[in-house]
Amino acid sequence: MDYKQLRKIIAEDLDRPAADIDALIEGLSIIIRESASDMDSVAIPTFGTFVPKKLDEEISVDLSTGKRMLFPPEIHLEFKPGGMLTKRLRNE
């Protein structure tokens, strides 16, 4: 399923125009992005939780050139599905 299909399904279920759905999804992504940058989790009841995980900076050696490179710290977002979502996916 791609974004257009997801938008169409949500628009039909909520009986709202596609532009409204685009705005809602964009708003959700902004909230998740800002919360992750503050290292706060975002829980959506019956759906799941987005948990940020910080990876420290890392020094790595390029095997082809032998040069050492410093990679900056990163924040990865991990999704933990909720019980209701897991139950629905198993039943379908």
N, C-alpha and C positions, 0 to 999 in steps of 0.2 A: 504494500500500500504506500503510495506516495502522498505528498502534501495536498495535492488537488483532490484526490479521492477522500482523504480525511476531512478536508474542509467541506466537501459536498455532503458527506454523511452527517457531520455535525450540524450543518445548515438545515438539512432536512429534518433531523431530530428536534432541533430547537425552533424550527419554522422562522428562521432569521436570514437576512441576506448574507451573501458571501463576504461582503466588505465588513460587516459586523464581526463575523467569525475571524477574519484576518486580524482585526483590531484586538479581539480577545486573546488570540494566540500570541500576538506580539506582546501584549501586556503581561501575559503569563511568563513568557521568555525573559522579559526585562526583570520581573520580580525574582525569578530563579537565578538569573545572572548576578544581580546585585546581592542577593542573599549568599550565594556561593562565594563571592569576593569577600564578604564579611565572615566567611566560615560558618554560616548558619544553615541548618537544614530546612528544607521546605517539605511539609507533610500535606498531602492531599487525601482527605478521608476516603476510605474504600478503594483508593487507587494505588498509593504508595508514597515513598519518601525519597527526595533527592538529597543525597548526603555528599558534601564536598570533602575531598581527601587531598591534603597538601603533600606534594613530593618535594624533598629538599633539592637544592642545587647539586649538580653532579659534574665531576670532572671525568671526561672520557678521552680515550686515545683513538684517533683515526688510524685504522689499520693500514690504509694505503699510503699515507704520508708520514705517519708516526707523530703527528702534531697532537698536542693536548688541547682539548676544547672544554670550555666551561658552559654548561647548560643551566639556565636560570631556574629558580623554583617554579613549579607548576601547580595548578589546582585542577584536579580531575573531579568530575561529577559522577557519582555512583547512584544508580537507581535501585531501590529495594521495593519490590512490589508488595502491596498490601494483601491481607488475607482474602478479601472479597474478590480482588482482581485475579489472584491465583486460582481461587475456587471456580470463577467463571471460565477462565482459560482451560482448566482441566475438564470441565463439563462439556465444552464445545469441541 
